[in-house]
Amino acid sequence: MYKFAPLLTSCLIALSLTGCASLTGPNEEPAEQKEPAPAEAAGEQQEAIEYAEFEPEVLYLLLSGEIAAQRGRYDITLVNYLQAAKLSRDKGVISRAMRIAQSLNGDNAQQQLANLWLEVEPDSVEAHRIAAIQAVKRNELEAALGHMETLMDLGADADFDALAIMASNLPPERQAELLALYKEMAEQHPESVELEYSTALLLKMNGSPDEALSRIDALLEDNPNFQPGITLKGDLLYQTGQKREALDYLLTNTRRYPSNRQMGTLYGRVLINEGEVRAAQDEFDRLVNQFPDTPGLRLSHALVAIENGETDLAREDLTQLIEEGHHISEANYYLGRIEDGEGNIQPAINYYGRVAEGNFYFSALARKSALLAENDQLDEAVSNIRNLREANPAQDENYRLLEVNLLMEQEEEQTALESASRAVELYPENIQIRYARAMLLDMQGQTAPAEEDLQLIINQDPGNSVALNALGYILTTKTDRLDEARNYIERALALDPENPAILDSMGWVLFLEGDVEQALDYLSRAWSEYTDPEIAAHYGEALWTTGAREQARIIWKEGLDMDPDHEILRETIERLTESSDN
C-alpha cells in the first residue's frame, strides 16, 4: 500500500473524509469556507489527521480528475471519479463521485455508484434514496419501493411523495401499477402518514380526485395539522368542482399556517383561476414579503400586477428578477408585453429581442417580428427570422411556421404561399404549416388544392375540429356540395360544441340549405359567444330574410364598428339593402 503523504494537493488528501471543495460542476457552488478554529488561528499544534490510504492508480485517477475539472472537462472528471470509487471502494470517494454524477445528471453513473455504495454500506440512507430514484427512471417500480421500505425500516423519510410526483412522467399503465403497489404498501403500513398522503397524491394524478379526497379526509381526521395533506385537500376540493369550498378552506388554512409557501401559492393560483385577481395580488403581496428570495413568487406577483393594471409594480418585480439572474426570458417577455400594451414599440421590440430561450422564445420573436412589420420593417423581420433559422437548424420547422404566419398577418399572400409550400415539402407531416397553406390557397381561390391539404390533415388527425370546420366552410361557400360540407361541420361541432366559428359554419350551411329557423339558433349562439364581422354578416342576413330587418341592421352596425372595411360584411349589406331598395 502507498501512504499518501500530506505534501500533494490537500483536496486529494482529504477526499475520503470531506471531498474536494475546489471541484465544482456546472450546477454546483463551492463549499463554504469556514473560519479557522481559535487554536489553529493562534498557531497551536494540532492533532495529526489520518488520511485514507490509496493505491497509486487511484491517486492518479483523482488527480487527473481534478485537473480535468479545472479545465472544464467535467465528463472526464466523472469518469475518473467513478473508476476511482470502484477501485478504492472508499465511502468518501463514492460520495464525492455521486455528487459529481448528480451535478451532471449522469443517471447511469448514479446507478452504478448507488449499487457500489450499498455494497460498502448497506444501511446508507442516501444510497437507498438515490437507488429508488434511479429505479423509477428505469421503470423498475417494485425495486424502487423495496428501497423505500428499507428507508422506512431505517427510520428515515422514504420520500414516497417525491416518487409519486416523479411518476407524472410515467405512461398511464405504469402510473396505475405504481398506485396499486402504493395501496398494497399502505395496507401493510397503516401507520405511515407519508405513504397514505402519497397514495392520495397518486390517485389525484391518475384521474381519481374523488377517491383521493376521501382518502385525504380520513388522513386529516387523525392528523388535523398535517400541512401537506391540508394543501392537497384544498387542491382536490377545487379539482372536484367544489370551488367556493376550496377557496374558503385555503383562506382559513393559509391564515393558520402563514409560513406554508406551497399552500399560499396554491391559494393565489386558485384565486387567479376564479378571476379574483385583486385578492390574488393581495395573497402574492403577502407571500413575496414573507419569502422575498423566492423568484417564482416574485414572477407570479408581477403577472397578477399586470392583470390588475399595476404595470409599475410589475416592472419593478420583473426588473429585479433580471438583475438577480432569475426567470430572465420570462421577465423580458412580460416587460415587452407591458411596453407593447402601452404603445411603446421600440422598448417592446428590445425586450422581446432579449428573450433567448424557453417557452416564450417563439412568442416573443413572433411579436417582435409583427412590431417590426407594423413599423415598415417587414423585410428586416423576415431576414431576421431566416438568419435565426440558419443559425439554429434544429428549430428550422418552427422558424418556417413563424415566417409563414407573419407574412399571412401582413397580407403578403403570395410570398406566404411560396414560403408555406417550401415548408410543406420539407415537413409534410406538419399540420400547422399545411393548414396555413390551405388557408392561403383558399384566399387565392384555389379551392381544390386547399381541399386536398385539409383532407390530408383530417386523414392524419381525424379529431382535428379546426380542419374539419375549415373544410366544411370552404365547401359551403365555394361549392354546391352542401350535404358533404354539413357532414364535416357536424363532425367538428361534435368535437367542439361551443366553438363560435363552428357554430357560425353550421348556421350558415343550414341557412343555405333553406332551414332558416334552425340556422338562426346556431348563428345567434355564435354571435353571443364571439362578436365577429363575418358572423355579423351571416346572422344579419338570416334575420333580414325572416323580416327582422331592424335587428339585422343593428347586428351589421356592430360588425362595421369592429371592421368598417370587412369585405364579406360590406358585400352582404350592399347586396341585401340595394335589392330591397329596388
N, C-alpha and C positions, 0 to 999 in steps of 0.2 A: 504494500500500500504506500501511496505517496502522501506525505503530510503536507498540506497546503499552508505554507507559512504566510503570516500577515505582512508580506512585502509587496504583493501584487495589488491589483485593484480591490479596494476594501469592499466594493459592491459584490464581487465574486466571492470574497472570503465569507461574507455573512449570508450567502444565498440560502443555506439550509435553515437559517433562523428567521430572516425577515424579508428576503427578496431584495432586488436592487432598485433603489429609488431613482437611479439615473435613466432607467429604461422606461419610456412612456410610449405606448402605442398611440395610434391616431385618435382614439377615443378616451384616452386616459389622462389624468392630471398627475403631475409629480407628487410623490408622497410629501406630506407636510414635514418641514424641518423643525425638529424640536430644539428647545433651548438646552444647553449642556447642564448636567446636574451640578449643584453647587460645588461638590468635591472636585469634579472634573474641571470646572472653571477655575478653581483655585490651584490647579496643578497637582493635586494629591495623587498618590499612587493608587491606580485602580486594579481591581482583581482581574487577572488574565481571563480572556474569553476563549472558550474552547470552540473551535470551528470544525465543521464537518470534514471528513477525510474523503477525497475524491481521487479516482484514477486519473492519470494524465489525459486520457481520451475524453473524459467527462469535462475536465477543466478546459480543454481545447474547444469543445463544443460551446461551453458557456462563454468563454472569452470571445470567440468568433461571432457568437450570437449578439454579444454586446456591441461589437464593432459594427455589425450589420444594422443594429438599431440606430446607432449614431449616424449612419449613412441613410437612414430612412427605409431600409430594406427589411421591414417587419416580417415579411413572409419567410425570409431566411432565418430570422431570429426565432420564429415559431418552430420551424423545422429542427433547428439545433436544440432548442429547449426541450422539445418533445423527445428527441433522441437521448438527450442527457437525462431526462426523467426516467426513461425506460432502462437506461444503463445503471443509473445510481439508485433508483427506487427510493430516493430521498424525498420525504414529505415536503420539505421546503422548496425543492426544485419542482416537484409536481404541482404544488400550489401556485408557484410563480408562473410555470408554463400554462396552467389553466387560466390565469388572469390574462396572459397574452392572447391565448386562443379566444377568450371571450371578447377581448377588445377588437379582434379581427373577425369576429363572427365565424370562427372556424369550427363548425359543428363536428366534423369528423375527428379533429384533434381533441375536442372536448369529450367526445365519446370514448376515445382511447384513453385519455387521461383519467376520466372518471372510473373506468374499469380498473386501471392501474392503481388508482388511489384506494379503491375499495379492497384490492388485494393487499395493499400495505396497511390500510387502516379500515377494517370492515365496518366500524361504527362511526365513520365520518359523516356528520350531518350534511356538510356542504357537498360532499361527493354524491351522496344519495339524492340530494336535490337536483344536481346537475344531471345525474343519470336519468332521473324521472323526466326532466325536460327533453333530453335527447331521445328518450324512448317515445315520447309523444310525437316528436318531429318525424320519427321513423314509423309512426302508426302502430307502435308496439304498446298498446294501451294496458294490457294486463301486466307487462313488465314495469310500466310506469307506476301503476297502482301498487305493485309489490314494493317498490322503493318507498312509496309514500306510507304504506303500512309500517315499514321498518322505521320511518321517521316518527310515526305515532308511538311505536314501541319504545323508541329512544327518548320520548318525552318532548320532541321538538315539534315546531309548527310544520305541518305537512304540506302547506300551500295548496290545498285542494281547490281553492278559489282561483289561484293563478293558473292551474291546469285547466279548469273549466273555461276560463277566458281564452286560453290558447286553443281550446277546442273549436272556437269560432272559425278557424281556418281549415278545419277538417271537413271532408264530404259528409252529407247528411247521414249516411248509413253508419259512418264511424262515430259521429256525434251520438246517434241512437245507441250504439254499442257502449260508448263510454257512460251514457246515462244509466244503462242497465247495470253496469259494473258499480257505479256510484250508489245506486239504490240497494244493491246487494251488500255493499260495504256499510251503508248506513244502517241496515238491519243488524249487521254484526257489531256495529259500534254506535248504539243509540245515544250514547253519552256525548258524542262528538258534535259540538255546535258547529264547528267549521265544516264538517262533512255534510251536515244537514243543510246548512246555508248554501254550500257549493252545489248540492243536488238541486235546490230550488233555482239557482242561477242557471244550471244546465237546462232545466225544464223551460225556463224563460227563453233561452237561446234556441231550444228545439221546438218552439211554437206552441208551448202549453202553459200560457201565463196564468190561467185559472188554477191549474193544479199547483203551479209554483206558488201562487198567492196563498192557497190553502196550506201548503207546507210551511211557508214562512210565518203565517199566522200562528201555527202550532208551535213553531220555534220561539216566537216572541212571547208567547204565554208564559213559558218557563224562563225566558231570558229577555225581559222587557227593556233592558238597557243596551242590548246588543246592536250597536250603531250600524254596522254593515247590513244587518237584517232590516233595520228601520229604513235605510236608504233604498234597499231593494224593494221593500213593500211599497214605498211611495212610487217607485218606477212601475211596479206591477199594477197598482191601482190605476195609474194613468193608461197603461197599455191595455187594460181590460175595459176601458171606456168610462171608468169612474173618475172623471176629470176633476170635478169640484171636490170630491173626497180626497183626491191626490193632492190638490193644491192646499187644502186645509190641513191635511196630515203633514205635508212637508213644511208648511209655515210653522206649525206648532213645534215640530221637532228640530227645525233649524234654529229656533229660539232656545230650545232645551240644550242643544249641542252646537253652540255658535262656532266652535273650533273645528267642526267637521266640514272640511272643504268640499269633499265629494258630494255630501248631502246638499250643501248650499248651491253648488254648481248645478246639480240636478234640478233644484227648485227654480233657479234662474232660467234654465233652458225650458222647463215646462211653462213658465210664465211667458216666455217668448212665443212658444208654440201656440199658446192661447191668446196671443195678441195683447197681452198685458205688459207692454214694453216699458211703461213708466215704472211699474212695480219691479220689473226685471232689472231695470237700471239701478233702482234702489238696492236690490239684492247684490248686484255685482259691485256697487259702490262699497257696500259693507265688506264683501269678500276681498276686494283689492286693498282696502285699508288694513284688513287683518293679515292678508298674505301679499304684501307688496312685491315680493320677489318671485311670484309665480307668473310667468309670461302668458300662459294660456288664459288666466283670469283677466289679465290686462287687455288681451286681444278681444275677449268676449265683451268686456266693459266698453271698449271702443266701438264695437259693432252695434251694441244696443244704443250707445250715444248717437250713432249715425241714424238709427231708426227713429230716434226721438228728435232729430234735427239739431242736436247739440254738437255741431261739427268742430267747434274749437276744442271742446273736451276730447273728442275723438282724435283730432290732430295731435294733441298733447300726448295721449296714450300711444298712438302709433309711432310718433317720432321717438318716444322713449324706447320703445321696443327695438327700433332700428339702431339707435345709439348703443343699446346694450347687446346687440347682436342676436336678437330673438325674433322668430317669425318675420324675417326681413322681407321675403317675397310677398307674403300676405299683407304686411303693413304697407308696403309700397303700392300694392294693388288697391287697397282701400283708400289710401291717400289720393291715388289717381281718381278713384270714384268720387271722392269729395270735390276735388277740383273740377272734374268733369261736370258734376251736377251743378256747380256754381258758374259754369261757362268759362272757366279759366283754362283755355285749350292748351297752351304751351306747358304750363306746370303739370297738367294732366298727362300730356304726352311724355314728359320727363319721368314722372313717377311710373307710368305703365312700362316705360323702357327699362326701368330698374328691376322689374320682375324677371328674375333669371332662371327660375326653376319652380317645380311644384305644380299643384293642381290649378293655380291661377295663371300659369305661364301663357297658355294659348288664348285664354280670355283677355288677358292684358294686351297681348300682341294684336288680337283682333280689334280691340277698341282703339289702341294706338293707331293702327292702320286706318281705321274708319275716320278718326280725327284728322289724320294727315290728308286723307282723300277729301274730306269736307273743307280742308284748308287749301284746296287746289294742288295737293301734292300726291295725287294718286300714283303717278309713275314712281315717285320715291318710295311710297308704301309698298308697291308691288315688287320693286327692285330689292327692298329690304327683306321681304319675305323670301324671295328667291335666293338671296345671299345666305340667309339663315338656313334654308333648306339644303344648300350645297355644303354648308359647314356642319350640318347635323343630319347625315344621310339616314340614320336610324329613325328619324321622325319625318322622313320625306312625305309620307302619306298624309300626315296631319297638316303639314305646311301647304300641300296642294289643295286640300279641302278648304283651308283658311283663305287661300288666294281666290278660289272659285267663289266662295261666299262674299268676299269683299267686292269682287267685280260685279256680282249679281246685285248687291246692295247699291252699287254706284251706277246701275243700269247700263253697264258695259256688256250687253248680252252676247254679242258675237265673240268678243275676247274671252268672256267667261265660258262660253260653249267650247271654244277651242281648248282652253285650259282643262275643262272638265273631261273632254274627250281624251286628251293625253293621259289624264289621271285614271280614267276608266280602263284604258289599255294596260296601264301598269298595275292597277289594283281592281280587277274585275269583280272581286267579291266584296268591295267596299260599298255598303248600301247607301251611306250618306252621299258619297260622290255620285253614284249612279242616280240617286233621287234628284240631286241638284241638276244633273244633266237632263233628266226627264222634264223638270220644270222649265229649263231653258229651251228645250226643243218645243215644248208646248207654247211658250211665249212667242216663238218664231213660226207658229202654225204648222210645225212638223208633228202632226198627231200620231201617225203610225209609229215612227221611232220612239216617241215619248211613251206610247202604249207598250211598246216592246220592252223598254227599260223598266217600266213599272211592273210588268208581268214577270220579268226576271227577278225583281226584288220579292214579289209575292211568292214565287216558286221557292226562293231561298229562305224566306221568312213568312210563312202563311199567316202569322199572327200580327203582321205589321199593319196596324189600323191606319196609319198615315198614308202608306202606299195604296191600300185598298180604297180609301176615300178619294185620293188624288185620281186614281184610275177611273173610279165611278163618276167623279165630277167631270173629268175630261170627256168621257163617253157621253155624259148628259149634255154637255154644252157644245161638243164638236161633232157628234154623230147622231144618228137616229136610233141607236141601239139602246133604247131606254130600259128594256127589261134586263139586259145584261148589266147596264150601269147600276140599276137599283139593287141587283144581287150583290155587287161589290160593296155598295154603300151600306146595305143591311149587315153584311159581314163586319164592316168597320164599326157600325153602331153597336153591334153585339159585344164587341171588344171594348168599346169606349163610349158608353151610352150617354154621357153628359157633355161630350166634346161639342162645343158650339159650331165648329167648322163642319163636323159630320152631320149635326142636326140641320144645318143650313142646306147641305147637299141633299139630304133626304127630303127636306121640304121642297126643294127646287125640282127634283126629279118627279115627285108626286104632282107638283103643280103642272109640269109639262105633260104628264100623263092624264091630266084633267081632274085629279082628285084634290080640288082646291081646299075643301074643308079640312082634310087631314094634313094637307100641306101647310095651312095656316097654323096648325098646332105645333108642328116642328119649327116653322120659321119664327113664331113668337117666342118659343123657348130659346132658340138660338140667339135672338135679339136681346132677350133679357139676360142671357149669360155673357154676351160679348157684343157691344155696340160697334159694329164694323161697317164701313160704307158698302161693301158688297152684299152683306146680309141686309142692309137697309134697302138696297135695290130690289132684292128678291122679295123681301117681306112687303115692301111698299107696293110692288106690282101685284102680288096676290091680294092685298087689301083693295087696291084700285079695281081689280077685276070683280070683286064682290060688291062694289059700290061704295065702300068705305073710303072715299077719296080724300076727305079732310084728314083722316087718320094717316092715310098714305103720305100726304104732303108733310105732315108733322115728322114722320119717320125719315122721309127723304131729307128734310131740312137738317135734322140731327146728323145724318150721314154727311151732308155737304159741309156742315160746320167742322167735321173732322178732316175732310179732304175735299176742298172745293173743285179739284180737277180730276176726281176719280172717274176714270173712263167709263166703266160699266154703269155706275150710278147716273152719270150725266146722260149717257145714251138712253137709259131706261126712262128717265124723266122726260127727255125731249120726245122720245117716240110716243109715249102714252099721252102726254099733255097736248102735243101737236095734233094727234089723231082725234082727241076729244074736242079740240077747238074747231076742227073741220067737220 
